[in-house]
Amino acid sequence: MNVHQPDFFKAVNDLVKNTPVDDWKMYLRWHVVNAAAGELSDDIVNENYQFNDVTLRGVKQLKPRWKRVVTSTDSAIGEALGKLYVAEYFPPQAKARALELVNNLKAALADRIKTLEWMDEPTKQEALKKLSAMGVKIGYPDKWRDYSSLKIDRGPYVMNALRAANFESKRDLRKIGKPVDHTEWLLTPPTVNAYYQPTLNEIVFPAGILQPPFFNAKADDAVNYGGIGAVIGHEMTHGFDDRGRQYDAKGNLRDWWSKESADAYNSRRKTVVDQYSAYEPLPGLHVNGELTQGENNADIGGVKIAYAALQKALAGKPQ
């Protein structure tokens, strides 16, 4: 167990010893209601919305019930929902086309690494090894999660939500002492998002983002490389940004860079930091280029790699 803030737990220990039990009962009762507020009766839902969304975050309107239901279902039993979603919106040919794009972007990035004038040969070989080992997950898991032990019925909504949360907690606890499951997804199939996971060295693109306008299996190459291609390149670049570059091909935290290549990288990294720090989205308010550099580098790299991959895809084809 990794305790990030030991002083916090020391203070909690003092509170446990010195605070009356009745006060703890009231405090914990409030936390139970607060945690389940979005799943209780309309009066509590509305009070929760007024305080947490309107007062604290400035939200103008409570989402329609159907949207809240879809979000809740996706959160609680996302792979069950995902199985239905994939059957409707992501056929095998779409997955094959998306995988083809990924492979072409990998090839384009490999070409880029091989021709870098500032990176020495030993570091290039490590970078190419990492790129070659980078896992790719497209659309949906190879094996769907088994929800047969989770009871969902037409009783109180909050009870279904609590049982789903309990199911997920037990599933997490069963992982203790077992090898890492490299087949597990951190996003559900209908999600419109993507990610690079440095400790697993993998890129993941759910079926939800592999839809128009990002991706269309029936569209021509220019549309797809300009849309999802830039996203794929973005996630690949995260493997070599200021944080991702600290992990090796197996996802271990290891410095695989020569000092000369690392110094050259940092020199170029700082130019991007300076560029974005000069941006002023509001008068007197500048972007923190040091803080946003990972995303900035990934955006730049994503577009460049996607364009290079498009040129590969178009080679020999009539323009």
Backbone bond lengths (Angstrom), bond angles and torsions (degrees), N, CA, C in turn:
res aa  C-N    CA-C-N  psi(-1)  N-CA   C-N-CA  omega(-1)  CA-C   N-CA-C  phi
1 M - - - 1.469 - - 1.527 108.63 -
2 N 1.304 115.73 128.28 1.464 121.24 -178.68 1.523 108.76 -103.13
3 V 1.340 116.80 106.91 1.466 121.43 179.78 1.520 108.49 -91.68
4 H 1.313 116.35 109.69 1.467 120.57 -174.62 1.526 113.07 -74.34
5 Q 1.330 117.46 -35.38 1.464 121.08 -176.74 1.535 110.42 -125.14
6 P 1.326 117.84 80.66 1.470 120.23 -179.12 1.529 113.40 -57.59
7 D 1.326 117.23 -35.74 1.476 119.55 -178.51 1.528 111.45 -62.88
8 F 1.329 116.61 -33.14 1.461 120.28 178.02 1.535 110.01 -61.09
9 F 1.325 116.17 -45.20 1.462 119.49 -177.51 1.532 112.09 -71.70
10 K 1.321 115.65 -28.94 1.468 118.39 173.37 1.531 109.73 -63.78
11 A 1.350 116.25 -41.47 1.464 120.41 179.37 1.529 111.04 -67.61
12 V 1.347 116.56 -39.87 1.464 120.20 177.08 1.532 110.10 -62.02
13 N 1.306 116.93 -39.56 1.460 121.41 178.76 1.533 111.18 -58.84
14 D 1.331 115.83 -41.73 1.472 119.89 177.23 1.525 111.07 -65.79
15 L 1.346 116.52 -39.77 1.457 119.92 179.24 1.532 111.52 -64.01
16 V 1.324 115.68 -39.93 1.464 119.45 179.54 1.529 110.52 -61.35
17 K 1.310 116.01 -38.68 1.463 120.23 -178.29 1.526 112.38 -75.18
18 N 1.331 117.41 -32.50 1.469 120.66 -168.30 1.518 115.40 -108.87
19 T 1.355 118.34 -10.39 1.464 120.80 -177.12 1.539 109.39 -97.49
20 P 1.333 118.30 133.09 1.468 121.05 179.56 1.533 112.08 -57.01
21 V 1.313 115.65 145.57 1.470 121.15 -177.90 1.524 111.25 -59.82
22 D 1.322 117.82 -37.49 1.464 120.53 -179.78 1.521 111.51 -61.90
23 D 1.331 116.58 -35.68 1.463 119.97 177.37 1.535 110.54 -65.76
24 W 1.327 115.73 -40.81 1.464 119.67 177.22 1.520 111.08 -63.53
25 K 1.320 117.17 -39.40 1.469 120.64 179.03 1.528 110.62 -60.73
26 M 1.337 115.62 -45.10 1.466 119.49 -179.85 1.530 110.67 -65.08
27 Y 1.326 116.01 -43.26 1.473 121.81 -179.25 1.527 110.93 -62.23
28 L 1.311 117.85 -47.47 1.455 122.05 -178.11 1.529 111.80 -71.02
29 R 1.348 116.35 -34.36 1.466 120.05 176.13 1.529 109.94 -62.27
30 W 1.329 115.05 -41.44 1.477 118.97 178.58 1.527 110.49 -62.99
31 H 1.340 117.17 -41.28 1.460 120.23 -179.35 1.527 111.62 -64.71
32 V 1.308 117.13 -36.30 1.466 120.23 177.80 1.530 110.11 -62.81
33 V 1.325 115.96 -48.11 1.472 120.39 -179.91 1.521 110.81 -65.58
34 N 1.343 116.43 -42.10 1.459 120.41 -178.60 1.531 110.96 -63.52
35 A 1.321 117.25 -41.73 1.458 121.02 -178.92 1.529 111.93 -65.54
36 A 1.335 116.38 -32.50 1.462 120.84 -177.17 1.529 112.49 -100.80
37 A 1.336 117.20 7.53 1.473 120.51 -171.34 1.527 112.86 -57.00
38 G 1.332 117.10 -38.40 1.461 119.57 -178.46 1.508 113.98 -71.77
39 E 1.320 117.12 -6.98 1.465 121.21 -176.26 1.524 112.06 -117.09
40 L 1.331 116.46 10.43 1.465 120.49 -179.03 1.520 110.58 -102.44
41 S 1.326 117.47 -159.78 1.471 121.67 -175.57 1.526 111.18 -68.12
42 D 1.329 115.86 163.69 1.464 121.12 -175.11 1.521 112.91 -56.72
43 D 1.349 117.89 -38.22 1.454 119.11 -177.74 1.532 111.31 -63.66
44 I 1.337 116.88 -39.26 1.466 119.97 178.63 1.531 110.28 -73.96
45 V 1.330 117.48 -40.33 1.471 120.88 176.00 1.516 110.56 -55.54
46 N 1.334 116.40 -46.08 1.461 120.73 -177.63 1.530 112.21 -68.44
47 E 1.324 117.55 -39.68 1.468 120.04 176.64 1.530 110.53 -63.25
48 N 1.306 115.59 -42.98 1.466 121.01 178.94 1.526 110.41 -62.08
49 Y 1.326 115.94 -42.82 1.464 120.90 178.75 1.528 111.11 -63.48
50 Q 1.341 117.48 -45.27 1.460 120.82 -178.11 1.523 111.59 -60.30
51 F 1.328 116.94 -40.23 1.466 118.72 -177.34 1.529 112.28 -81.37
52 N 1.341 116.95 -55.62 1.464 120.41 -173.39 1.520 113.65 -74.25
53 D 1.319 117.14 -37.77 1.463 119.66 -175.59 1.526 112.59 -93.91
54 V 1.332 117.12 -49.71 1.468 120.06 -176.71 1.530 110.94 -75.44
55 T 1.341 117.04 -55.99 1.466 120.68 -174.58 1.519 112.13 -69.27
56 L 1.321 117.76 -46.11 1.463 120.44 -173.19 1.528 113.41 -86.97
57 R 1.343 117.42 -30.96 1.464 118.65 -173.04 1.523 114.19 -121.04
58 G 1.317 117.82 -4.93 1.458 120.22 176.30 1.514 114.87 73.29
59 V 1.329 117.93 21.21 1.472 120.89 178.00 1.529 109.30 -67.92
60 K 1.319 115.81 137.84 1.467 120.33 -173.24 1.525 114.10 -90.32
61 Q 1.333 117.45 -24.16 1.464 118.79 -173.72 1.528 110.50 -152.29
62 L 1.314 116.48 137.17 1.457 121.75 175.32 1.528 109.11 -68.03
63 K 1.311 117.39 133.72 1.456 120.35 -179.93 1.531 110.25 -60.91
64 P 1.326 117.69 145.11 1.470 119.95 177.22 1.524 110.46 -56.46
65 R 1.311 115.37 153.13 1.458 120.17 -175.95 1.528 112.13 -57.01
66 W 1.335 117.52 -39.82 1.464 119.58 -176.86 1.524 111.20 -63.07
67 K 1.340 116.58 -35.15 1.463 119.11 178.72 1.525 110.80 -69.79
68 R 1.331 115.60 -39.04 1.464 118.74 178.51 1.529 110.97 -66.26
69 V 1.338 116.34 -36.19 1.460 120.97 178.74 1.536 110.38 -66.29
70 V 1.321 117.05 -44.51 1.468 120.82 179.27 1.530 110.32 -62.08
71 T 1.331 116.97 -44.62 1.464 121.20 179.14 1.518 111.04 -61.27
72 S 1.332 116.04 -43.80 1.456 120.84 179.65 1.526 111.51 -63.80
73 T 1.323 116.85 -43.45 1.463 121.17 179.36 1.524 110.60 -63.69
74 D 1.320 116.38 -43.70 1.464 121.09 179.06 1.529 110.71 -61.46
75 S 1.324 116.52 -39.25 1.460 121.04 -179.97 1.525 112.21 -70.19
76 A 1.331 116.59 -40.58 1.465 120.99 -173.11 1.524 113.11 -83.99
77 I 1.328 117.27 -45.08 1.467 121.28 -176.71 1.533 109.06 -134.93
78 G 1.324 114.37 54.46 1.461 120.63 -171.39 1.513 115.09 -61.57
79 E 1.325 117.91 -32.25 1.464 118.23 -179.02 1.527 111.71 -79.49
80 A 1.325 117.17 -26.46 1.471 119.70 172.97 1.529 109.35 -67.96
81 L 1.324 115.46 -44.59 1.468 119.96 175.48 1.527 109.86 -64.25
82 G 1.330 115.75 -40.62 1.458 120.71 -178.03 1.512 113.42 -62.50
83 K 1.313 116.32 -35.08 1.468 120.00 179.18 1.525 110.64 -61.99
84 L 1.336 116.29 -40.91 1.468 121.14 177.20 1.536 110.41 -69.34
85 Y 1.331 115.79 -40.44 1.469 120.69 -178.67 1.529 111.05 -62.97
86 V 1.316 116.21 -46.29 1.464 121.27 -178.22 1.529 110.86 -63.03
87 A 1.331 116.54 -41.83 1.461 120.26 179.69 1.525 111.57 -60.36
88 E 1.320 116.20 -29.86 1.468 121.24 -177.11 1.529 113.02 -90.34
89 Y 1.347 116.98 -35.92 1.465 119.42 -166.82 1.530 116.23 -124.51
90 F 1.340 118.81 -3.47 1.463 118.13 -175.81 1.524 110.37 -140.71
91 P 1.341 117.15 80.52 1.468 121.50 -178.66 1.527 111.83 -71.09
92 P 1.322 118.22 164.86 1.476 122.07 -178.47 1.520 113.78 -55.56
93 Q 1.326 118.13 -35.46 1.464 119.54 -178.90 1.525 111.89 -67.78
94 A 1.341 116.55 -29.43 1.467 119.49 176.44 1.526 109.80 -69.38
95 K 1.321 116.78 -39.77 1.465 120.18 178.06 1.528 110.66 -64.08
96 A 1.316 116.87 -41.76 1.463 120.80 179.58 1.519 111.48 -63.65
97 R 1.332 116.55 -40.19 1.474 120.19 179.52 1.529 110.36 -67.59
98 A 1.317 117.19 -40.75 1.463 120.80 178.97 1.528 110.39 -64.18
99 L 1.330 117.32 -40.91 1.463 120.93 179.61 1.532 110.66 -65.21
100 E 1.312 116.61 -35.46 1.461 120.74 176.95 1.529 110.32 -61.29
101 L 1.342 116.39 -42.54 1.456 120.18 177.43 1.524 111.21 -60.88
102 V 1.321 116.21 -44.98 1.468 120.71 -179.62 1.521 110.26 -59.02
103 N 1.331 117.24 -46.61 1.464 120.68 -178.74 1.526 111.93 -62.75
104 N 1.332 116.50 -37.54 1.462 119.60 178.17 1.528 111.36 -69.00
105 L 1.334 116.95 -36.63 1.460 119.29 176.80 1.526 111.19 -69.16
106 K 1.312 117.22 -36.91 1.461 120.05 175.30 1.525 110.46 -59.87
107 A 1.337 116.17 -43.88 1.467 120.79 -179.78 1.531 110.54 -64.19
108 A 1.331 116.39 -39.99 1.464 120.21 179.53 1.523 111.23 -65.87
109 L 1.332 117.02 -40.30 1.463 120.20 178.62 1.522 110.35 -68.35
110 A 1.318 117.82 -37.08 1.465 120.44 177.26 1.525 110.35 -61.46
111 D 1.342 116.65 -43.19 1.470 120.55 176.61 1.526 110.63 -59.19
112 R 1.325 115.57 -41.28 1.459 120.78 -178.65 1.531 110.61 -63.70
113 I 1.319 116.03 -44.56 1.471 120.11 -179.37 1.524 110.37 -62.86
114 K 1.325 117.01 -42.84 1.466 121.18 -177.75 1.520 112.90 -62.10
115 T 1.323 117.36 -27.48 1.471 120.65 -175.22 1.527 113.53 -103.05
116 L 1.329 118.19 6.82 1.470 120.33 178.89 1.524 109.67 -65.99
117 E 1.329 116.28 123.64 1.459 119.69 -177.02 1.529 112.27 -79.08
118 W 1.327 116.90 -19.62 1.467 119.81 -175.27 1.528 113.80 -97.06
119 M 1.341 118.43 -6.23 1.463 121.82 -178.90 1.530 109.76 -104.55
120 D 1.338 117.02 129.34 1.466 119.67 -178.71 1.531 110.75 -76.09
121 E 1.328 115.59 167.47 1.458 121.01 -171.78 1.532 113.59 -64.14
122 P 1.347 119.68 -44.64 1.480 118.14 179.08 1.528 112.85 -59.25
123 T 1.339 117.13 -39.84 1.471 120.49 179.10 1.520 110.52 -69.54
124 K 1.328 117.15 -37.40 1.465 120.29 176.25 1.531 110.88 -59.41
125 Q 1.314 116.49 -43.38 1.462 119.89 -178.85 1.530 111.68 -63.19
126 E 1.336 116.02 -38.97 1.468 120.00 176.70 1.529 110.81 -66.62
127 A 1.331 116.28 -40.11 1.469 120.85 179.29 1.527 110.66 -64.57
128 L 1.330 116.40 -42.92 1.461 120.51 178.80 1.524 111.27 -66.17
129 K 1.324 116.17 -36.38 1.457 120.54 176.74 1.530 110.18 -62.76
130 K 1.326 115.33 -42.15 1.469 119.60 179.75 1.527 110.73 -65.68
131 L 1.330 116.37 -43.90 1.465 119.91 179.37 1.526 111.23 -62.76
132 S 1.325 117.16 -42.61 1.463 120.83 -179.90 1.528 111.62 -63.92
133 A 1.344 116.14 -35.32 1.471 120.54 -178.58 1.524 113.07 -83.52
134 M 1.325 117.83 -7.44 1.463 121.19 -176.41 1.529 110.84 -61.92
135 G 1.334 116.11 119.06 1.451 120.64 179.71 1.519 112.09 -72.56
136 V 1.328 115.90 153.54 1.462 121.66 -178.49 1.529 109.14 -130.93
137 K 1.318 116.30 124.83 1.461 121.52 175.13 1.527 108.34 -119.55
138 I 1.310 115.29 123.95 1.459 121.19 -174.89 1.526 110.48 -121.99
139 G 1.326 116.64 123.23 1.463 121.99 169.07 1.509 115.99 84.40
140 Y 1.348 116.88 -63.31 1.467 120.40 -170.48 1.527 109.33 -164.79
141 P 1.325 117.32 161.19 1.473 120.19 -179.40 1.531 111.98 -66.42
142 D 1.319 115.69 154.11 1.467 120.37 175.90 1.532 110.70 -70.19
143 K 1.341 116.29 -29.66 1.460 121.34 179.08 1.521 108.83 -126.83
144 W 1.329 117.24 124.36 1.461 121.17 -177.48 1.532 111.07 -77.55
145 R 1.306 115.74 147.17 1.462 121.97 179.59 1.540 110.07 -67.37
146 D 1.317 115.81 142.58 1.462 121.90 -179.29 1.534 109.98 -93.39
147 Y 1.332 116.83 113.25 1.468 122.12 -179.83 1.533 112.16 -102.73
148 S 1.324 118.31 15.58 1.461 120.56 -172.82 1.530 112.87 -62.74
149 S 1.327 118.08 -25.33 1.469 120.23 -179.74 1.536 112.50 -86.40
150 L 1.322 117.05 -4.14 1.473 121.08 -179.77 1.526 109.82 -93.55
151 K 1.307 116.31 122.39 1.464 120.82 179.88 1.522 110.61 -88.10
152 I 1.325 116.21 119.85 1.463 123.07 174.24 1.524 106.97 -121.23
153 D 1.337 117.15 123.83 1.464 119.27 -179.22 1.527 109.93 -139.21
154 R 1.330 115.46 -175.36 1.468 120.36 -178.11 1.521 112.21 -92.26
155 G 1.327 116.38 18.16 1.464 120.92 174.20 1.513 110.47 -76.72
156 P 1.329 118.93 -161.94 1.463 122.35 -177.72 1.536 111.90 -55.32
157 Y 1.299 115.28 132.61 1.471 122.08 179.49 1.518 111.22 -55.66
158 V 1.328 117.13 -42.30 1.457 120.69 -176.58 1.531 111.22 -61.92
159 M 1.322 117.26 -31.93 1.468 119.61 179.84 1.532 110.88 -71.08
160 N 1.339 116.41 -37.80 1.464 118.79 174.23 1.526 110.35 -61.22
161 A 1.342 116.31 -42.38 1.465 120.95 -179.51 1.523 111.16 -64.02
162 L 1.331 116.69 -42.47 1.465 120.44 -179.75 1.535 110.91 -66.77
163 R 1.324 116.80 -39.97 1.468 119.01 178.53 1.531 110.80 -66.30
164 A 1.330 116.41 -36.74 1.463 119.99 178.37 1.524 110.70 -65.59
165 A 1.337 116.66 -40.96 1.459 120.63 177.87 1.523 111.17 -64.35
166 N 1.325 115.40 -39.82 1.464 120.99 178.03 1.536 111.21 -65.50
167 F 1.322 115.37 -40.36 1.471 120.99 176.92 1.523 110.35 -58.58
168 E 1.332 116.30 -45.21 1.463 120.84 -177.96 1.530 111.30 -68.13
169 S 1.333 116.88 -39.31 1.470 120.22 177.86 1.523 110.89 -61.69
170 K 1.333 116.59 -44.65 1.468 120.42 178.99 1.527 111.19 -64.15
171 R 1.328 115.34 -37.84 1.472 119.07 178.87 1.523 110.37 -62.89
172 D 1.329 116.79 -42.04 1.465 120.79 177.95 1.529 111.48 -64.89
173 L 1.318 116.71 -41.77 1.465 120.27 -178.49 1.524 111.98 -65.55
174 R 1.320 116.52 -30.62 1.466 119.38 179.18 1.534 112.38 -69.20
175 K 1.314 117.43 -13.97 1.469 120.83 179.33 1.527 112.24 -76.05
176 I 1.329 116.66 -20.03 1.461 120.98 -174.79 1.528 110.47 -59.99
177 G 1.333 115.98 129.95 1.455 121.24 178.37 1.508 114.65 81.40
178 K 1.330 117.44 -0.04 1.465 120.93 -179.32 1.530 110.09 -108.21
179 P 1.330 117.71 158.50 1.466 120.60 177.16 1.529 111.03 -61.84
180 V 1.320 116.73 153.77 1.465 121.50 177.04 1.526 109.49 -62.04
181 D 1.314 116.28 132.72 1.461 121.83 178.48 1.529 108.50 -86.52
182 H 1.310 116.24 103.06 1.467 120.69 -176.59 1.528 112.32 -74.97
183 T 1.317 117.24 -6.32 1.469 119.66 178.86 1.529 111.94 -90.96
184 E 1.324 117.40 -9.18 1.464 120.33 -175.59 1.529 111.58 -73.00
185 W 1.324 115.06 143.51 1.464 122.42 176.89 1.527 109.57 -105.90
186 L 1.344 115.84 143.27 1.462 120.79 176.20 1.528 111.74 -93.52
187 L 1.330 117.30 -10.24 1.468 122.53 175.87 1.520 108.55 -122.26
188 T 1.317 116.45 152.24 1.457 120.67 176.66 1.530 110.42 -84.14
189 P 1.329 118.76 154.95 1.464 121.14 -176.93 1.530 115.86 -54.91
190 P 1.351 120.82 -35.82 1.472 118.12 -178.94 1.534 114.61 -78.39
191 T 1.323 118.30 -1.16 1.466 121.34 -173.06 1.523 112.17 -71.22
192 V 1.322 116.40 135.19 1.468 121.69 174.92 1.531 107.16 -92.12
193 N 1.313 114.94 83.80 1.464 121.40 -179.04 1.527 107.69 -170.46
194 A 1.327 116.21 175.55 1.456 121.78 176.49 1.526 106.83 -155.18
195 Y 1.330 116.87 165.36 1.465 117.72 178.50 1.521 111.35 -157.30
196 Y 1.343 113.91 158.83 1.463 122.82 167.97 1.514 106.88 -112.90
197 Q 1.331 117.28 130.09 1.456 122.44 -179.82 1.532 108.32 -109.00
198 P 1.354 117.77 105.33 1.468 120.05 -174.00 1.520 114.45 -63.82
199 T 1.343 118.21 -35.84 1.464 120.06 -177.23 1.523 112.89 -73.67
200 L 1.328 116.70 -15.68 1.465 121.22 175.01 1.530 111.47 -111.61
201 N 1.334 115.70 -8.32 1.463 121.78 -176.42 1.525 110.69 49.56
202 E 1.332 115.65 62.04 1.458 120.20 -179.09 1.524 110.39 -143.34
203 I 1.333 114.57 151.04 1.453 121.84 173.80 1.519 108.23 -113.26
204 V 1.341 116.23 141.79 1.464 120.93 -171.92 1.526 109.87 -134.03
205 F 1.337 115.93 129.88 1.463 122.08 -178.63 1.529 109.32 -132.07
206 P 1.329 118.03 98.83 1.471 120.55 179.61 1.526 112.12 -65.19
207 A 1.307 115.43 161.13 1.471 120.99 179.40 1.521 111.61 -59.54
208 G 1.338 117.06 -28.17 1.463 120.51 -177.61 1.511 114.03 -61.72
209 I 1.351 117.39 -33.18 1.466 119.30 179.66 1.531 110.92 -90.08
210 L 1.327 116.29 -13.77 1.465 120.53 179.65 1.525 109.79 -89.47
211 Q 1.329 114.27 51.84 1.464 124.09 179.82 1.520 108.31 -134.76
212 P 1.347 118.66 160.38 1.454 119.86 172.92 1.533 110.82 -57.51
213 P 1.340 120.08 143.24 1.463 126.11 6.33 1.529 114.80 -87.75
214 F 1.353 118.79 -3.12 1.460 119.95 -178.88 1.523 112.13 -69.19
215 F 1.341 115.68 -43.37 1.457 119.62 -172.39 1.517 109.96 -148.66
216 N 1.324 115.01 139.47 1.455 121.74 177.41 1.517 107.49 -144.16
217 A 1.331 116.58 111.62 1.461 120.93 -175.31 1.526 112.47 -59.53
218 K 1.338 117.25 -19.87 1.466 120.74 -178.68 1.532 112.75 -97.62
219 A 1.338 117.12 -3.32 1.466 120.51 -178.17 1.527 110.55 -85.86
220 D 1.337 116.18 165.65 1.469 118.59 -179.92 1.530 110.73 -78.40
221 D 1.310 115.46 172.79 1.461 121.07 -173.03 1.524 113.00 -60.39
222 A 1.322 116.88 -41.36 1.460 119.67 -176.06 1.527 111.43 -58.91
223 V 1.331 116.60 -39.94 1.465 121.05 179.70 1.527 110.46 -63.95
224 N 1.311 116.87 -46.13 1.461 120.21 -174.40 1.522 113.24 -76.71
225 Y 1.325 117.65 -37.36 1.465 118.58 177.39 1.527 111.17 -71.04
226 G 1.334 116.08 -31.99 1.462 119.17 176.74 1.511 113.03 -75.09
227 G 1.336 117.19 -23.20 1.456 121.35 -179.87 1.519 111.23 -96.88
228 I 1.333 116.51 -87.74 1.470 120.15 -176.28 1.523 111.24 -70.34
229 G 1.339 117.63 -25.31 1.466 119.77 178.78 1.512 112.26 -58.50
230 A 1.333 116.10 -41.91 1.465 119.90 178.73 1.527 111.12 -66.73
231 V 1.345 116.52 -31.87 1.473 120.63 177.93 1.526 109.96 -71.40
232 I 1.331 116.70 -43.14 1.466 120.95 177.84 1.526 109.80 -60.80
233 G 1.319 116.22 -46.88 1.458 120.41 178.33 1.515 112.13 -61.89
234 H 1.327 116.12 -36.97 1.465 121.76 176.92 1.525 110.07 -58.35
235 E 1.335 117.03 -49.85 1.469 120.38 -177.54 1.527 111.10 -67.85
236 M 1.314 118.31 -37.88 1.458 120.85 176.24 1.526 110.90 -61.51
237 T 1.333 115.84 -42.75 1.457 120.04 -179.07 1.520 111.49 -62.59
238 H 1.327 117.53 -29.90 1.469 120.19 177.31 1.533 111.45 -58.40
239 G 1.317 117.13 -25.87 1.454 119.81 177.14 1.513 113.30 -67.37
240 F 1.344 115.58 -13.02 1.466 120.60 -176.47 1.529 111.55 -130.55
241 D 1.353 116.70 15.72 1.472 118.39 177.83 1.529 109.76 -83.33
242 D 1.332 117.08 -170.28 1.464 120.18 -172.76 1.525 112.93 -60.76
243 R 1.331 117.98 -26.76 1.464 120.84 177.32 1.522 112.16 -98.36
244 G 1.331 116.01 -47.90 1.455 120.17 -176.33 1.518 112.95 -60.63
245 R 1.332 117.76 -31.99 1.462 121.09 -177.02 1.527 112.50 -67.33
246 Q 1.330 116.61 -12.85 1.470 120.59 179.99 1.532 112.29 -79.08
247 Y 1.340 117.34 -9.43 1.463 122.12 -179.05 1.527 109.76 -108.05
248 D 1.330 116.02 146.12 1.464 119.75 -177.69 1.525 111.59 -92.78
249 A 1.330 115.89 -169.30 1.468 121.19 -174.95 1.514 112.94 -62.11
250 K 1.342 117.43 -26.75 1.460 121.44 -179.72 1.525 112.79 -94.67
251 G 1.327 117.06 2.59 1.460 120.18 -179.57 1.516 113.59 85.46
252 N 1.328 116.75 11.11 1.459 120.10 177.98 1.520 110.52 -85.21
253 L 1.338 115.45 144.21 1.460 120.71 177.30 1.526 107.32 -74.83
254 R 1.343 116.38 98.61 1.463 121.33 -174.47 1.526 109.78 -148.41
255 D 1.315 116.26 135.78 1.462 120.68 179.36 1.526 108.87 -83.00
256 W 1.318 116.80 103.30 1.460 121.58 -178.43 1.530 112.42 -102.39
257 W 1.328 116.54 9.93 1.458 121.98 -177.68 1.529 110.35 -95.84
258 S 1.327 116.32 140.31 1.460 119.31 168.79 1.523 108.08 -70.47
259 K 1.317 117.20 157.32 1.466 120.13 -179.16 1.527 110.60 -61.21
260 E 1.328 116.44 -39.69 1.468 120.13 -177.99 1.528 111.10 -64.12
261 S 1.335 116.44 -44.26 1.464 119.68 -179.89 1.523 111.07 -69.38
262 A 1.335 116.90 -37.85 1.467 120.18 178.77 1.525 110.78 -64.45
263 D 1.341 116.72 -41.00 1.470 120.57 178.57 1.530 110.40 -64.36
264 A 1.324 116.00 -41.37 1.468 119.78 178.99 1.522 110.78 -65.47
265 Y 1.341 116.48 -39.79 1.463 120.67 177.47 1.526 110.25 -60.91
266 N 1.315 116.60 -47.47 1.467 120.25 -177.62 1.518 112.02 -63.39
267 S 1.330 116.77 -35.34 1.463 119.90 177.35 1.525 110.96 -63.17
268 R 1.322 116.49 -42.69 1.469 120.45 179.33 1.527 111.48 -74.03
269 R 1.314 115.85 -34.73 1.466 120.27 177.56 1.519 111.03 -59.40
270 K 1.312 116.65 -41.06 1.465 120.97 -176.89 1.527 112.18 -65.52
271 T 1.340 117.48 -29.37 1.467 118.69 177.94 1.525 111.10 -66.21
272 V 1.348 116.54 -36.39 1.467 120.22 177.05 1.529 110.30 -69.74
273 V 1.332 116.33 -41.01 1.467 120.58 176.64 1.526 110.08 -57.78
274 D 1.334 116.81 -46.07 1.475 120.96 -179.25 1.523 111.12 -65.37
275 Q 1.336 116.44 -39.83 1.463 120.46 -179.73 1.525 110.79 -59.48
276 Y 1.328 116.52 -49.19 1.463 119.77 -176.43 1.526 112.26 -75.29
277 S 1.315 117.08 -27.84 1.467 120.00 177.35 1.521 111.48 -67.64
278 A 1.318 116.10 -20.98 1.465 119.87 179.18 1.523 112.39 -81.43
279 Y 1.333 116.86 -15.05 1.466 119.88 179.83 1.525 110.10 -72.25
280 E 1.331 115.22 140.06 1.462 121.86 -174.82 1.526 109.26 -129.88
281 P 1.346 117.65 82.13 1.467 120.20 -176.84 1.524 113.24 -61.31
282 L 1.326 118.02 -31.04 1.458 123.52 174.42 1.521 108.12 -131.07
283 P 1.329 118.20 148.51 1.473 120.84 -177.96 1.530 111.62 -52.27
284 G 1.320 115.41 122.30 1.454 120.73 177.76 1.515 114.84 81.57
285 L 1.345 117.23 -2.20 1.459 121.00 -177.83 1.526 108.79 -117.43
286 H 1.336 116.20 109.33 1.461 121.72 -176.39 1.532 111.06 -99.05
287 V 1.327 114.72 153.36 1.462 120.69 171.70 1.527 108.22 -67.33
288 N 1.338 116.30 141.98 1.462 121.18 174.23 1.527 107.64 -88.78
289 G 1.323 115.91 91.21 1.456 121.14 -173.96 1.516 113.72 -61.50
290 E 1.326 117.04 -30.25 1.466 120.36 177.89 1.531 110.03 -67.42
291 L 1.317 115.62 -40.15 1.459 120.91 -178.07 1.522 111.85 -71.84
292 T 1.323 117.76 -36.58 1.474 121.62 -173.07 1.524 113.59 -98.01
293 Q 1.330 118.04 6.32 1.462 120.24 -171.11 1.525 113.53 -59.91
294 G 1.343 118.37 -35.71 1.462 119.63 -179.29 1.513 111.68 -60.24
295 E 1.334 116.37 -47.10 1.465 120.18 179.28 1.526 111.52 -69.88
296 N 1.321 116.32 -36.84 1.472 119.48 179.76 1.531 110.82 -64.68
297 N 1.330 116.30 -46.20 1.463 120.02 178.03 1.524 111.02 -62.55
298 A 1.329 116.24 -39.46 1.464 120.02 -179.61 1.527 111.16 -66.53
299 D 1.335 116.67 -38.04 1.468 119.87 177.30 1.526 111.20 -63.69
300 I 1.332 115.66 -46.80 1.465 120.37 -179.23 1.527 110.02 -63.95
301 G 1.331 115.45 -49.46 1.458 119.84 -179.52 1.512 112.40 -62.76
302 G 1.331 117.05 -38.68 1.450 121.07 -178.55 1.516 112.76 -60.16
303 V 1.324 116.32 -44.99 1.471 120.54 -179.72 1.524 110.92 -67.47
304 K 1.335 116.51 -42.32 1.466 119.79 -177.90 1.532 111.31 -66.30
305 I 1.336 116.36 -42.46 1.466 120.07 -179.37 1.530 110.21 -68.48
306 A 1.326 117.04 -39.76 1.467 120.72 179.72 1.528 110.64 -62.27
307 Y 1.338 116.07 -41.40 1.466 119.55 179.84 1.525 110.72 -65.65
308 A 1.340 116.78 -42.53 1.465 120.37 178.61 1.523 110.95 -63.99
309 A 1.345 116.82 -39.00 1.465 120.63 178.63 1.522 110.98 -67.31
310 L 1.324 117.05 -36.31 1.463 120.58 176.96 1.523 110.23 -61.75
311 Q 1.321 117.13 -42.46 1.463 119.98 178.26 1.527 111.12 -61.11
312 K 1.335 116.13 -37.05 1.465 119.57 176.19 1.532 111.15 -64.74
313 A 1.335 114.39 -43.22 1.464 119.35 -177.80 1.525 111.72 -65.93
314 L 1.342 115.89 -32.12 1.453 120.06 -176.96 1.523 113.06 -87.26
315 A 1.309 117.08 -9.97 1.468 120.45 -176.95 1.524 110.98 -57.58
316 G 1.315 114.71 124.04 1.466 119.90 178.54 1.508 114.70 84.65
317 K 1.348 116.48 -7.27 1.474 119.64 179.71 1.535 109.30 -93.39
318 P 1.331 117.63 149.73 1.481 119.37 176.14 1.523 110.42 -64.42
319 Q 1.316 116.96 136.59 1.460 122.19 -177.51 1.526 110.94 -89.83
